[in-house]
Amino acid sequence: METGRHLFIVSRQNLHLYEYLAHTFASELDVEVIVDRREGARRGGPDRRAAARGDRRLTERRAAQQASEDLRTLGYAFVRHA
């Protein structure tokens, strides 16, 4: 039974944590550690929101919002892919 993949996304301001997690999970094939590459505000104008509404499922948006909040408050986010 496959358990899925696990992803740690680490804030650019927390590179020591990135190095620690990358070293700790280096031998785990189902764990990936990356640095958040996003820049600037993630909010778009009304046109972007309208287009995204029909394309993305609500659960995906909530997961992305939670990951963004975790990055902002904790310095990292943990995401599990089925």
PDB file with SEQRES, HELIX, SHEET and CRYST1 records, atoms N, CA, C and O in Angstrom:
SEQRES   1 A   82  MET GLU THR GLY ARG HIS LEU PHE ILE VAL SER ARG GLN          
SEQRES   2 A   82  ASN LEU HIS LEU TYR GLU TYR LEU ALA HIS THR PHE ALA          
SEQRES   3 A   82  SER GLU LEU ASP VAL GLU VAL ILE VAL ASP ARG ARG GLU          
SEQRES   4 A   82  GLY ALA ARG ARG GLY GLY PRO ASP ARG ARG ALA ALA ALA          
SEQRES   5 A   82  ARG GLY ASP ARG ARG LEU THR GLU ARG ARG ALA ALA GLN          
SEQRES   6 A   82  GLN ALA SER GLU ASP LEU ARG THR LEU GLY TYR ALA PHE          
SEQRES   7 A   82  VAL ARG HIS ALA                                              
HELIX    1 AA1 ARG A   12  ASN A   14  5                                   3    
HELIX    2 AA2 LEU A   15  THR A   24  1                                  10    
HELIX    3 AA3 PRO A   46  ASP A   55  1                                  10    
HELIX    4 AA4 LEU A   58  LEU A   74  1                                  17    
SHEET    1 AA1 3 VAL A  31  VAL A  35  0                                        
SHEET    2 AA1 3 ARG A   5  VAL A  10  1                                        
SHEET    3 AA1 3 TYR A  76  HIS A  81 -1                                        
CRYST1    1.000    1.000    1.000  90.00  90.00  90.00 P 1           1          
ATOM      1  N   MET A   1       0.839  -1.189   0.000  1.00  0.00           N  
ATOM      2  CA  MET A   1       0.000   0.000   0.000  1.00  0.00           C  
ATOM      3  C   MET A   1       0.878   1.245   0.000  1.00  0.00           C  
ATOM      4  O   MET A   1       1.732   1.407   0.872  1.00  0.00           O  
ATOM      5  N   GLU A   2       0.672   2.120  -0.971  1.00  0.00           N  
ATOM      6  CA  GLU A   2       1.460   3.335  -1.096  1.00  0.00           C  
ATOM      7  C   GLU A   2       0.940   4.386  -0.121  1.00  0.00           C  
ATOM      8  O   GLU A   2      -0.268   4.585   0.004  1.00  0.00           O  
ATOM      9  N   THR A   3       1.864   5.057   0.568  1.00  0.00           N  
ATOM     10  CA  THR A   3       1.461   6.041   1.570  1.00  0.00           C  
ATOM     11  C   THR A   3       1.374   7.448   1.012  1.00  0.00           C  
ATOM     12  O   THR A   3       0.868   8.337   1.697  1.00  0.00           O  
ATOM     13  N   GLY A   4       1.840   7.687  -0.191  1.00  0.00           N  
ATOM     14  CA  GLY A   4       1.816   9.020  -0.765  1.00  0.00           C  
ATOM     15  C   GLY A   4       3.128   9.741  -0.554  1.00  0.00           C  
ATOM     16  O   GLY A   4       4.053   9.226   0.074  1.00  0.00           O  
ATOM     17  N   ARG A   5       3.185  10.941  -1.092  1.00  0.00           N  
ATOM     18  CA  ARG A   5       4.395  11.752  -0.970  1.00  0.00           C  
ATOM     19  C   ARG A   5       4.170  12.835   0.074  1.00  0.00           C  
ATOM     20  O   ARG A   5       3.044  13.271   0.314  1.00  0.00           O  
ATOM     21  N   HIS A   6       5.259  13.252   0.680  1.00  0.00           N  
ATOM     22  CA  HIS A   6       5.227  14.302   1.681  1.00  0.00           C  
ATOM     23  C   HIS A   6       6.140  15.430   1.242  1.00  0.00           C  
ATOM     24  O   HIS A   6       7.242  15.194   0.745  1.00  0.00           O  
ATOM     25  N   LEU A   7       5.681  16.643   1.427  1.00  0.00           N  
ATOM     26  CA  LEU A   7       6.425  17.805   0.965  1.00  0.00           C  
ATOM     27  C   LEU A   7       6.533  18.821   2.096  1.00  0.00           C  
ATOM     28  O   LEU A   7       5.526  19.237   2.668  1.00  0.00           O  
ATOM     29  N   PHE A   8       7.760  19.215   2.409  1.00  0.00           N  
ATOM     30  CA  PHE A   8       8.007  20.334   3.311  1.00  0.00           C  
ATOM     31  C   PHE A   8       8.347  21.530   2.442  1.00  0.00           C  
ATOM     32  O   PHE A   8       9.269  21.466   1.629  1.00  0.00           O  
ATOM     33  N   ILE A   9       7.614  22.616   2.607  1.00  0.00           N  
ATOM     34  CA  ILE A   9       7.924  23.867   1.930  1.00  0.00           C  
ATOM     35  C   ILE A   9       8.423  24.813   3.016  1.00  0.00           C  
ATOM     36  O   ILE A   9       7.710  25.097   3.979  1.00  0.00           O  
ATOM     37  N   VAL A  10       9.650  25.298   2.856  1.00  0.00           N  
ATOM     38  CA  VAL A  10      10.271  26.106   3.894  1.00  0.00           C  
ATOM     39  C   VAL A  10      10.421  27.547   3.399  1.00  0.00           C  
ATOM     40  O   VAL A  10      10.804  27.789   2.254  1.00  0.00           O  
ATOM     41  N   SER A  11      10.114  28.490   4.278  1.00  0.00           N  
ATOM     42  CA  SER A  11      10.249  29.906   3.960  1.00  0.00           C  
ATOM     43  C   SER A  11      11.687  30.259   3.628  1.00  0.00           C  
ATOM     44  O   SER A  11      12.619  29.679   4.186  1.00  0.00           O  
ATOM     45  N   ARG A  12      11.867  31.199   2.730  1.00  0.00           N  
ATOM     46  CA  ARG A  12      13.212  31.660   2.377  1.00  0.00           C  
ATOM     47  C   ARG A  12      13.930  32.288   3.562  1.00  0.00           C  
ATOM     48  O   ARG A  12      15.160  32.322   3.600  1.00  0.00           O  
ATOM     49  N   GLN A  13      13.171  32.781   4.520  1.00  0.00           N  
ATOM     50  CA  GLN A  13      13.764  33.386   5.712  1.00  0.00           C  
ATOM     51  C   GLN A  13      14.205  32.339   6.733  1.00  0.00           C  
ATOM     52  O   GLN A  13      14.724  32.695   7.791  1.00  0.00           O  
ATOM     53  N   ASN A  14      14.009  31.067   6.435  1.00  0.00           N  
ATOM     54  CA  ASN A  14      14.296  30.002   7.389  1.00  0.00           C  
ATOM     55  C   ASN A  14      15.205  28.939   6.743  1.00  0.00           C  
ATOM     56  O   ASN A  14      14.904  27.747   6.792  1.00  0.00           O  
ATOM     57  N   LEU A  15      16.291  29.373   6.154  1.00  0.00           N  
ATOM     58  CA  LEU A  15      17.156  28.454   5.412  1.00  0.00           C  
ATOM     59  C   LEU A  15      17.851  27.431   6.305  1.00  0.00           C  
ATOM     60  O   LEU A  15      18.178  26.337   5.847  1.00  0.00           O  
ATOM     61  N   HIS A  16      18.081  27.768   7.568  1.00  0.00           N  
ATOM     62  CA  HIS A  16      18.671  26.789   8.485  1.00  0.00           C  
ATOM     63  C   HIS A  16      17.724  25.597   8.675  1.00  0.00           C  
ATOM     64  O   HIS A  16      18.170  24.452   8.736  1.00  0.00           O  
ATOM     65  N   LEU A  17      16.430  25.868   8.768  1.00  0.00           N  
ATOM     66  CA  LEU A  17      15.456  24.785   8.871  1.00  0.00           C  
ATOM     67  C   LEU A  17      15.438  23.964   7.589  1.00  0.00           C  
ATOM     68  O   LEU A  17      15.349  22.737   7.642  1.00  0.00           O  
ATOM     69  N   TYR A  18      15.520  24.628   6.435  1.00  0.00           N  
ATOM     70  CA  TYR A  18      15.575  23.912   5.163  1.00  0.00           C  
ATOM     71  C   TYR A  18      16.754  22.933   5.157  1.00  0.00           C  
ATOM     72  O   TYR A  18      16.593  21.762   4.810  1.00  0.00           O  
ATOM     73  N   GLU A  19      17.927  23.415   5.540  1.00  0.00           N  
ATOM     74  CA  GLU A  19      19.117  22.560   5.546  1.00  0.00           C  
ATOM     75  C   GLU A  19      18.950  21.389   6.513  1.00  0.00           C  
ATOM     76  O   GLU A  19      19.341  20.265   6.199  1.00  0.00           O  
ATOM     77  N   TYR A  20      18.380  21.645   7.670  1.00  0.00           N  
ATOM     78  CA  TYR A  20      18.166  20.588   8.661  1.00  0.00           C  
ATOM     79  C   TYR A  20      17.198  19.528   8.120  1.00  0.00           C  
ATOM     80  O   TYR A  20      17.486  18.332   8.178  1.00  0.00           O  
ATOM     81  N   LEU A  21      16.047  19.973   7.593  1.00  0.00           N  
ATOM     82  CA  LEU A  21      15.050  19.024   7.088  1.00  0.00           C  
ATOM     83  C   LEU A  21      15.574  18.257   5.871  1.00  0.00           C  
ATOM     84  O   LEU A  21      15.351  17.052   5.752  1.00  0.00           O  
ATOM     85  N   ALA A  22      16.266  18.952   4.973  1.00  0.00           N  
ATOM     86  CA  ALA A  22      16.817  18.282   3.786  1.00  0.00           C  
ATOM     87  C   ALA A  22      17.797  17.197   4.203  1.00  0.00           C  
ATOM     88  O   ALA A  22      17.798  16.107   3.630  1.00  0.00           O  
ATOM     89  N   HIS A  23      18.624  17.481   5.187  1.00  0.00           N  
ATOM     90  CA  HIS A  23      19.587  16.485   5.681  1.00  0.00           C  
ATOM     91  C   HIS A  23      18.868  15.333   6.391  1.00  0.00           C  
ATOM     92  O   HIS A  23      19.186  14.164   6.172  1.00  0.00           O  
ATOM     93  N   THR A  24      17.910  15.673   7.231  1.00  0.00           N  
ATOM     94  CA  THR A  24      17.187  14.665   8.013  1.00  0.00           C  
ATOM     95  C   THR A  24      16.417  13.695   7.129  1.00  0.00           C  
ATOM     96  O   THR A  24      16.388  12.496   7.410  1.00  0.00           O  
ATOM     97  N   PHE A  25      15.792  14.191   6.068  1.00  0.00           N  
ATOM     98  CA  PHE A  25      14.942  13.348   5.219  1.00  0.00           C  
ATOM     99  C   PHE A  25      15.601  12.955   3.899  1.00  0.00           C  
ATOM    100  O   PHE A  25      14.915  12.490   2.989  1.00  0.00           O  
ATOM    101  N   ALA A  26      16.904  13.132   3.779  1.00  0.00           N  
ATOM    102  CA  ALA A  26      17.613  12.837   2.529  1.00  0.00           C  
ATOM    103  C   ALA A  26      17.430  11.388   2.077  1.00  0.00           C  
ATOM    104  O   ALA A  26      17.372  11.125   0.876  1.00  0.00           O  
ATOM    105  N   SER A  27      17.339  10.460   3.002  1.00  0.00           N  
ATOM    106  CA  SER A  27      17.222   9.052   2.624  1.00  0.00           C  
ATOM    107  C   SER A  27      15.773   8.599   2.440  1.00  0.00           C  
ATOM    108  O   SER A  27      15.534   7.451   2.067  1.00  0.00           O  
ATOM    109  N   GLU A  28      14.814   9.472   2.693  1.00  0.00           N  
ATOM    110  CA  GLU A  28      13.393   9.127   2.549  1.00  0.00           C  
ATOM    111  C   GLU A  28      12.940   9.428   1.125  1.00  0.00           C  
ATOM    112  O   GLU A  28      12.943  10.583   0.700  1.00  0.00           O  
ATOM    113  N   LEU A  29      12.554   8.400   0.396  1.00  0.00           N  
ATOM    114  CA  LEU A  29      12.160   8.576  -0.997  1.00  0.00           C  
ATOM    115  C   LEU A  29      10.821   9.282  -1.164  1.00  0.00           C  
ATOM    116  O   LEU A  29      10.553   9.872  -2.211  1.00  0.00           O  
ATOM    117  N   ASP A  30       9.981   9.225  -0.135  1.00  0.00           N  
ATOM    118  CA  ASP A  30       8.655   9.826  -0.244  1.00  0.00           C  
ATOM    119  C   ASP A  30       8.570  11.213   0.390  1.00  0.00           C  
ATOM    120  O   ASP A  30       7.472  11.749   0.544  1.00  0.00           O  
ATOM    121  N   VAL A  31       9.717  11.807   0.763  1.00  0.00           N  
ATOM    122  CA  VAL A  31       9.738  13.142   1.367  1.00  0.00           C  
ATOM    123  C   VAL A  31      10.614  14.062   0.526  1.00  0.00           C  
ATOM    124  O   VAL A  31      11.748  13.726   0.186  1.00  0.00           O  
ATOM    125  N   GLU A  32      10.065  15.228   0.200  1.00  0.00           N  
ATOM    126  CA  GLU A  32      10.817  16.241  -0.531  1.00  0.00           C  
ATOM    127  C   GLU A  32      10.796  17.526   0.289  1.00  0.00           C  
ATOM    128  O   GLU A  32       9.762  17.901   0.842  1.00  0.00           O  
ATOM    129  N   VAL A  33      11.933  18.192   0.362  1.00  0.00           N  
ATOM    130  CA  VAL A  33      12.053  19.459   1.086  1.00  0.00           C  
ATOM    131  C   VAL A  33      12.461  20.523   0.078  1.00  0.00           C  
ATOM    132  O   VAL A  33      13.479  20.388  -0.602  1.00  0.00           O  
ATOM    133  N   ILE A  34      11.653  21.592  -0.016  1.00  0.00           N  
ATOM    134  CA  ILE A  34      11.942  22.666  -0.965  1.00  0.00           C  
ATOM    135  C   ILE A  34      11.825  24.020  -0.264  1.00  0.00           C  
ATOM    136  O   ILE A  34      11.219  24.139   0.801  1.00  0.00           O  
ATOM    137  N   VAL A  35      12.423  25.036  -0.892  1.00  0.00           N  
ATOM    138  CA  VAL A  35      12.311  26.417  -0.415  1.00  0.00           C  
ATOM    139  C   VAL A  35      11.180  27.078  -1.194  1.00  0.00           C  
ATOM    140  O   VAL A  35      11.062  26.897  -2.406  1.00  0.00           O  
ATOM    141  N   ASP A  36      10.352  27.842  -0.494  1.00  0.00           N  
ATOM    142  CA  ASP A  36       9.254  28.569  -1.132  1.00  0.00           C  
ATOM    143  C   ASP A  36       9.825  29.548  -2.150  1.00  0.00           C  
ATOM    144  O   ASP A  36      10.674  30.373  -1.811  1.00  0.00           O  
ATOM    145  N   ARG A  37       9.362  29.460  -3.403  1.00  0.00           N  
ATOM    146  CA  ARG A  37       9.894  30.307  -4.479  1.00  0.00           C  
ATOM    147  C   ARG A  37       9.005  31.502  -4.790  1.00  0.00           C  
ATOM    148  O   ARG A  37       9.362  32.352  -5.606  1.00  0.00           O  
ATOM    149  N   ARG A  38       7.858  31.567  -4.146  1.00  0.00           N  
ATOM    150  CA  ARG A  38       6.920  32.653  -4.457  1.00  0.00           C  
ATOM    151  C   ARG A  38       7.500  34.002  -4.040  1.00  0.00           C  
ATOM    152  O   ARG A  38       8.252  34.103  -3.070  1.00  0.00           O  
ATOM    153  N   GLU A  39       7.133  35.025  -4.792  1.00  0.00           N  
ATOM    154  CA  GLU A  39       7.584  36.377  -4.497  1.00  0.00           C  
ATOM    155  C   GLU A  39       6.389  37.311  -4.483  1.00  0.00           C  
ATOM    156  O   GLU A  39       5.466  37.160  -5.283  1.00  0.00           O  
ATOM    157  N   GLY A  40       6.404  38.268  -3.581  1.00  0.00           N  
ATOM    158  CA  GLY A  40       5.386  39.314  -3.556  1.00  0.00           C  
ATOM    159  C   GLY A  40       4.014  38.801  -3.181  1.00  0.00           C  
ATOM    160  O   GLY A  40       3.847  37.658  -2.757  1.00  0.00           O  
ATOM    161  N   ALA A  41       3.045  39.666  -3.346  1.00  0.00           N  
ATOM    162  CA  ALA A  41       1.662  39.341  -2.992  1.00  0.00           C  
ATOM    163  C   ALA A  41       1.118  38.297  -3.957  1.00  0.00           C  
ATOM    164  O   ALA A  41       1.415  38.332  -5.151  1.00  0.00           O  
ATOM    165  N   ARG A  42       0.327  37.376  -3.442  1.00  0.00           N  
ATOM    166  CA  ARG A  42      -0.237  36.304  -4.257  1.00  0.00           C  
ATOM    167  C   ARG A  42      -1.652  36.623  -4.723  1.00  0.00           C  
ATOM    168  O   ARG A  42      -2.266  35.822  -5.427  1.00  0.00           O  
ATOM    169  N   ARG A  43      -2.164  37.761  -4.345  1.00  0.00           N  
ATOM    170  CA  ARG A  43      -3.528  38.105  -4.722  1.00  0.00           C  
ATOM    171  C   ARG A  43      -3.552  38.731  -6.102  1.00  0.00           C  
ATOM    172  O   ARG A  43      -2.719  39.575  -6.435  1.00  0.00           O  
ATOM    173  N   GLY A  44      -4.505  38.310  -6.887  1.00  0.00           N  
ATOM    174  CA  GLY A  44      -4.658  38.876  -8.225  1.00  0.00           C  
ATOM    175  C   GLY A  44      -5.838  39.826  -8.258  1.00  0.00           C  
ATOM    176  O   GLY A  44      -6.537  40.013  -7.262  1.00  0.00           O  
ATOM    177  N   GLY A  45      -6.039  40.406  -9.395  1.00  0.00           N  
ATOM    178  CA  GLY A  45      -7.176  41.296  -9.575  1.00  0.00           C  
ATOM    179  C   GLY A  45      -8.455  40.509  -9.752  1.00  0.00           C  
ATOM    180  O   GLY A  45      -8.443  39.279  -9.695  1.00  0.00           O  
ATOM    181  N   PRO A  46      -9.556  41.200  -9.966  1.00  0.00           N  
ATOM    182  CA  PRO A  46     -10.859  40.527 -10.107  1.00  0.00           C  
ATOM    183  C   PRO A  46     -10.896  39.520 -11.253  1.00  0.00           C  
ATOM    184  O   PRO A  46     -11.562  38.491 -11.141  1.00  0.00           O  
ATOM    185  N   ASP A  47     -10.200  39.794 -12.343  1.00  0.00           N  
ATOM    186  CA  ASP A  47     -10.207  38.861 -13.483  1.00  0.00           C  
ATOM    187  C   ASP A  47      -9.563  37.542 -13.117  1.00  0.00           C  
ATOM    188  O   ASP A  47     -10.055  36.482 -13.503  1.00  0.00           O  
ATOM    189  N   ARG A  48      -8.482  37.591 -12.386  1.00  0.00           N  
ATOM    190  CA  ARG A  48      -7.781  36.364 -11.982  1.00  0.00           C  
ATOM    191  C   ARG A  48      -8.655  35.535 -11.048  1.00  0.00           C  
ATOM    192  O   ARG A  48      -8.734  34.315 -11.188  1.00  0.00           O  
ATOM    193  N   ARG A  49      -9.299  36.182 -10.111  1.00  0.00           N  
ATOM    194  CA  ARG A  49     -10.159  35.455  -9.163  1.00  0.00           C  
ATOM    195  C   ARG A  49     -11.329  34.810  -9.880  1.00  0.00           C  
ATOM    196  O   ARG A  49     -11.690  33.673  -9.576  1.00  0.00           O  
ATOM    197  N   ALA A  50     -11.918  35.507 -10.813  1.00  0.00           N  
ATOM    198  CA  ALA A  50     -13.068  34.957 -11.537  1.00  0.00           C  
ATOM    199  C   ALA A  50     -12.661  33.733 -12.340  1.00  0.00           C  
ATOM    200  O   ALA A  50     -13.406  32.755 -12.390  1.00  0.00           O  
ATOM    201  N   ALA A  51     -11.501  33.770 -12.963  1.00  0.00           N  
ATOM    202  CA  ALA A  51     -11.046  32.627 -13.762  1.00  0.00           C  
ATOM    203  C   ALA A  51     -10.719  31.453 -12.863  1.00  0.00           C  
ATOM    204  O   ALA A  51     -11.011  30.309 -13.211  1.00  0.00           O  
ATOM    205  N   ALA A  52     -10.119  31.713 -11.718  1.00  0.00           N  
ATOM    206  CA  ALA A  52      -9.715  30.634 -10.823  1.00  0.00           C  
ATOM    207  C   ALA A  52     -10.915  29.952 -10.184  1.00  0.00           C  
ATOM    208  O   ALA A  52     -10.856  28.763  -9.872  1.00  0.00           O  
ATOM    209  N   ARG A  53     -11.993  30.683  -9.987  1.00  0.00           N  
ATOM    210  CA  ARG A  53     -13.155  30.125  -9.306  1.00  0.00           C  
ATOM    211  C   ARG A  53     -13.685  28.869  -9.993  1.00  0.00           C  
ATOM    212  O   ARG A  53     -14.038  27.903  -9.317  1.00  0.00           O  
ATOM    213  N   GLY A  54     -13.744  28.867 -11.295  1.00  0.00           N  
ATOM    214  CA  GLY A  54     -14.277  27.721 -12.012  1.00  0.00           C  
ATOM    215  C   GLY A  54     -13.281  26.599 -12.198  1.00  0.00           C  
ATOM    216  O   GLY A  54     -13.682  25.468 -12.475  1.00  0.00           O  
ATOM    217  N   ASP A  55     -12.004  26.873 -12.056  1.00  0.00           N  
ATOM    218  CA  ASP A  55     -10.969  25.890 -12.365  1.00  0.00           C  
ATOM    219  C   ASP A  55     -10.498  25.085 -11.164  1.00  0.00           C  
ATOM    220  O   ASP A  55     -10.064  23.944 -11.325  1.00  0.00           O  
ATOM    221  N   ARG A  56     -10.571  25.643  -9.981  1.00  0.00           N  
ATOM    222  CA  ARG A  56      -9.978  24.971  -8.823  1.00  0.00           C  
ATOM    223  C   ARG A  56     -11.059  24.474  -7.876  1.00  0.00           C  
ATOM    224  O   ARG A  56     -12.081  25.129  -7.667  1.00  0.00           O  
ATOM    225  N   ARG A  57     -10.814  23.334  -7.327  1.00  0.00           N  
ATOM    226  CA  ARG A  57     -11.746  22.808  -6.351  1.00  0.00           C  
ATOM    227  C   ARG A  57     -11.545  23.523  -5.022  1.00  0.00           C  
ATOM    228  O   ARG A  57     -10.449  23.988  -4.710  1.00  0.00           O  
ATOM    229  N   LEU A  58     -12.605  23.601  -4.257  1.00  0.00           N  
ATOM    230  CA  LEU A  58     -12.573  24.297  -2.974  1.00  0.00           C  
ATOM    231  C   LEU A  58     -11.525  23.711  -2.033  1.00  0.00           C  
ATOM    232  O   LEU A  58     -10.838  24.459  -1.336  1.00  0.00           O  
ATOM    233  N   THR A  59     -11.394  22.412  -2.002  1.00  0.00           N  
ATOM    234  CA  THR A  59     -10.422  21.789  -1.089  1.00  0.00           C  
ATOM    235  C   THR A  59      -8.991  22.144  -1.467  1.00  0.00           C  
ATOM    236  O   THR A  59      -8.144  22.308  -0.589  1.00  0.00           O  
ATOM    237  N   GLU A  60      -8.712  22.263  -2.754  1.00  0.00           N  
ATOM    238  CA  GLU A  60      -7.372  22.665  -3.180  1.00  0.00           C  
ATOM    239  C   GLU A  60      -7.067  24.085  -2.739  1.00  0.00           C  
ATOM    240  O   GLU A  60      -5.954  24.377  -2.302  1.00  0.00           O  
ATOM    241  N   ARG A  61      -8.057  24.974  -2.852  1.00  0.00           N  
ATOM    242  CA  ARG A  61      -7.861  26.361  -2.419  1.00  0.00           C  
ATOM    243  C   ARG A  61      -7.617  26.419  -0.918  1.00  0.00           C  
ATOM    244  O   ARG A  61      -6.738  27.143  -0.451  1.00  0.00           O  
ATOM    245  N   ARG A  62      -8.397  25.657  -0.170  1.00  0.00           N  
ATOM    246  CA  ARG A  62      -8.219  25.658   1.282  1.00  0.00           C  
ATOM    247  C   ARG A  62      -6.847  25.129   1.673  1.00  0.00           C  
ATOM    248  O   ARG A  62      -6.211  25.671   2.576  1.00  0.00           O  
ATOM    249  N   ALA A  63      -6.388  24.085   1.008  1.00  0.00           N  
ATOM    250  CA  ALA A  63      -5.061  23.529   1.301  1.00  0.00           C  
ATOM    251  C   ALA A  63      -3.974  24.547   0.975  1.00  0.00           C  
ATOM    252  O   ALA A  63      -3.020  24.701   1.737  1.00  0.00           O  
ATOM    253  N   ALA A  64      -4.112  25.240  -0.148  1.00  0.00           N  
ATOM    254  CA  ALA A  64      -3.128  26.254  -0.524  1.00  0.00           C  
ATOM    255  C   ALA A  64      -3.145  27.419   0.460  1.00  0.00           C  
ATOM    256  O   ALA A  64      -2.092  27.951   0.812  1.00  0.00           O  
ATOM    257  N   GLN A  65      -4.332  27.816   0.905  1.00  0.00           N  
ATOM    258  CA  GLN A  65      -4.441  28.894   1.885  1.00  0.00           C  
ATOM    259  C   GLN A  65      -3.817  28.480   3.204  1.00  0.00           C  
ATOM    260  O   GLN A  65      -3.138  29.283   3.844  1.00  0.00           O  
ATOM    261  N   GLN A  66      -4.034  27.242   3.620  1.00  0.00           N  
ATOM    262  CA  GLN A  66      -3.451  26.752   4.868  1.00  0.00           C  
ATOM    263  C   GLN A  66      -1.932  26.705   4.764  1.00  0.00           C  
ATOM    264  O   GLN A  66      -1.236  27.087   5.705  1.00  0.00           O  
ATOM    265  N   ALA A  67      -1.411  26.240   3.630  1.00  0.00           N  
ATOM    266  CA  ALA A  67       0.039  26.192   3.444  1.00  0.00           C  
ATOM    267  C   ALA A  67       0.630  27.595   3.484  1.00  0.00           C  
ATOM    268  O   ALA A  67       1.685  27.800   4.084  1.00  0.00           O  
ATOM    269  N   SER A  68      -0.030  28.564   2.857  1.00  0.00           N  
ATOM    270  CA  SER A  68       0.449  29.943   2.882  1.00  0.00           C  
ATOM    271  C   SER A  68       0.447  30.499   4.304  1.00  0.00           C  
ATOM    272  O   SER A  68       1.385  31.183   4.714  1.00  0.00           O  
ATOM    273  N   GLU A  69      -0.600  30.203   5.040  1.00  0.00           N  
ATOM    274  CA  GLU A  69      -0.680  30.657   6.435  1.00  0.00           C  
ATOM    275  C   GLU A  69       0.410  30.013   7.288  1.00  0.00           C  
ATOM    276  O   GLU A  69       1.034  30.685   8.109  1.00  0.00           O  
ATOM    277  N   ASP A  70       0.640  28.719   7.098  1.00  0.00           N  
ATOM    278  CA  ASP A  70       1.703  28.027   7.844  1.00  0.00           C  
ATOM    279  C   ASP A  70       3.075  28.603   7.513  1.00  0.00           C  
ATOM    280  O   ASP A  70       3.901  28.788   8.406  1.00  0.00           O  
ATOM    281  N   LEU A  71       3.322  28.887   6.238  1.00  0.00           N  
ATOM    282  CA  LEU A  71       4.598  29.485   5.835  1.00  0.00           C  
ATOM    283  C   LEU A  71       4.790  30.834   6.521  1.00  0.00           C  
ATOM    284  O   LEU A  71       5.882  31.154   6.990  1.00  0.00           O  
ATOM    285  N   ARG A  72       3.723  31.613   6.571  1.00  0.00           N  
ATOM    286  CA  ARG A  72       3.803  32.945   7.162  1.00  0.00           C  
ATOM    287  C   ARG A  72       4.015  32.876   8.669  1.00  0.00           C  
ATOM    288  O   ARG A  72       4.819  33.634   9.212  1.00  0.00           O  
ATOM    289  N   THR A  73       3.309  31.981   9.352  1.00  0.00           N  
ATOM    290  CA  THR A  73       3.358  31.948  10.815  1.00  0.00           C  
ATOM    291  C   THR A  73       4.419  31.007  11.372  1.00  0.00           C  
ATOM    292  O   THR A  73       5.042  31.320  12.386  1.00  0.00           O  
ATOM    293  N   LEU A  74       4.636  29.861  10.733  1.00  0.00           N  
ATOM    294  CA  LEU A  74       5.574  28.859  11.255  1.00  0.00           C  
ATOM    295  C   LEU A  74       6.933  28.874  10.560  1.00  0.00           C  
ATOM    296  O   LEU A  74       7.931  28.424  11.122  1.00  0.00           O  
ATOM    297  N   GLY A  75       6.960  29.389   9.345  1.00  0.00           N  
ATOM    298  CA  GLY A  75       8.197  29.372   8.572  1.00  0.00           C  
ATOM    299  C   GLY A  75       8.322  28.151   7.682  1.00  0.00           C  
ATOM    300  O   GLY A  75       9.303  28.013   6.950  1.00  0.00           O  
ATOM    301  N   TYR A  76       7.343  27.268   7.736  1.00  0.00           N  
ATOM    302  CA  TYR A  76       7.314  26.090   6.865  1.00  0.00           C  
ATOM    303  C   TYR A  76       5.878  25.598   6.744  1.00  0.00           C  
ATOM    304  O   TYR A  76       5.014  25.956   7.545  1.00  0.00           O  
ATOM    305  N   ALA A  77       5.636  24.772   5.729  1.00  0.00           N  
ATOM    306  CA  ALA A  77       4.345  24.106   5.568  1.00  0.00           C  
ATOM    307  C   ALA A  77       4.624  22.648   5.232  1.00  0.00           C  
ATOM    308  O   ALA A  77       5.608  22.331   4.565  1.00  0.00           O  
ATOM    309  N   PHE A  78       3.757  21.776   5.697  1.00  0.00           N  
ATOM    310  CA  PHE A  78       3.856  20.344   5.434  1.00  0.00           C  
ATOM    311  C   PHE A  78       2.641  19.943   4.630  1.00  0.00           C  
ATOM    312  O   PHE A  78       1.507  20.171   5.052  1.00  0.00           O  
ATOM    313  N   VAL A  79       2.871  19.342   3.465  1.00  0.00           N  
ATOM    314  CA  VAL A  79       1.782  18.951   2.581  1.00  0.00           C  
ATOM    315  C   VAL A  79       1.910  17.465   2.270  1.00  0.00           C  
ATOM    316  O   VAL A  79       2.994  16.978   1.951  1.00  0.00           O  
ATOM    317  N   ARG A  80       0.808  16.763   2.366  1.00  0.00           N  
ATOM    318  CA  ARG A  80       0.788  15.342   2.030  1.00  0.00           C  
ATOM    319  C   ARG A  80      -0.016  15.145   0.754  1.00  0.00           C  
ATOM    320  O   ARG A  80      -1.165  15.575   0.658  1.00  0.00           O  
ATOM    321  N   HIS A  81       0.599  14.492  -0.222  1.00  0.00           N  
ATOM    322  CA  HIS A  81      -0.079  14.180  -1.480  1.00  0.00           C  
ATOM    323  C   HIS A  81      -0.487  12.719  -1.459  1.00  0.00           C  
ATOM    324  O   HIS A  81       0.311  11.842  -1.127  1.00  0.00           O  
ATOM    325  N   ALA A  82      -1.719  12.472  -1.812  1.00  0.00           N  
ATOM    326  CA  ALA A  82      -2.210  11.092  -1.827  1.00  0.00           C  
ATOM    327  C   ALA A  82      -1.656  10.324  -2.991  1.00  0.00           C  
ATOM    328  O   ALA A  82      -1.966   9.144  -3.156  1.00  0.00           O  
TER     329      ALA A  82                                                      
END                                                                             
